[in-house]
Amino acid sequence: RKSPSTMSMKRSNDEAEAPHTAIIPQSAKKIKMDTDIILNDDAWVHIVSFVGAKTLTILACAGKTTRDAAVFRDVADGSFSLMPTTELHLVELAKKDGYNAYFQDLFASPRRSRISPHLKWEGLFAKLGDIGTLMGKVPTGVTAGVLRLLRYGSRAQLEALAELAGKEEGFDDEALTLEARKRLQRVLEKAHKAGKVTEEEVLDGVLQLGDAHMWMDEWDECGECFERAKEGFVRLLGEDSAKAVNAAYSVAGQIVSTELDRIDTHSYIVTLNACGDEKIAEYRRLWEMAKVSLPEEAVTYDIANSLGIRLDEEGNYEEAKVFFLAALEGQRRVLGEEHKKTLASMNNMGNVLDNMKDYEGA
């Protein structure tokens, strides 16, 4: 063809009453010749909401020079897919009809918290923008929408996606969390080169990326991120700053995991003991520094708790008790009585008292 054809969609009376955003005709962008269909990128988001996986292949061919063609292909051939529970959560979040029985039932389950985080999820989902869910009726649209975000999303969208998929109060989707953190880090690095974000913000992202790698048991990548964050924060903020100490604590936590991944079975016990001693020594160093310079920071008491765990494992119950008590008292003050870290330290204290035959105290 000498010139590409253009498809546009007009708003009907029915669409005016529909709950989803109508597709507004926009002029096509200048693209290469021989394109079968030209549509504004936003229009594809809506179209994909109507179709199943097989139809995506057709769309990929029809819109072969549009930005989303590769997205459609990857979803259609299974190169990219979402964890079923994540897909289901996103579909349900797209049903913006107020009360949602799905979430009421999900968080009423004995296996889940009685306090439903779905309201927080709704807030994060809103930050994703229109990912083509069309009231959640077509899961394919959700999957394609998430992949679009991973490839073209803004910093705010990727941060929301990472938190939504995350471990603390999210969907508990480790693979999606890692992909979101990887893409977000590329966005931050590019913005830093352009002078739009600080080096400290980049390092914050590096530390979070390290956590995502650790969640996936990718120890080498995890260690590299933690080391980079530690060195950067020490240089920018000083060794005794909260962020530098937190990064150093993360590095110390990988001492055993990183080494054991590289040795044969014969050397396992020897290396485990040596690494354990090294880890305890580093935790002690960080504790002595943090208890003075960071008495109101949660990381200080994370260190105390981890040190107590290591000492308890080695049978040093008396000293472990001292550190569990320090962690418990600090977390009660900094985080509150009902915080999960406070409760975890309380449980650890009970365990060490039980090991000491103090059953009443336990």
PyMOL commands that set and color helices and strands:
alter all, ss='L'
color gray80, all
select helices_A, chain A and resi 13-17+41-48+53-62+69-76+84-93+101-106+118-127+134-136+139-152+155-165+174-193+199-215+219-237+242-253+255-260+265-293+298-313+317-334+340-355
alter helices_A, ss='H'
color red, helices_A
deselect
rebuild
show_as cartoon
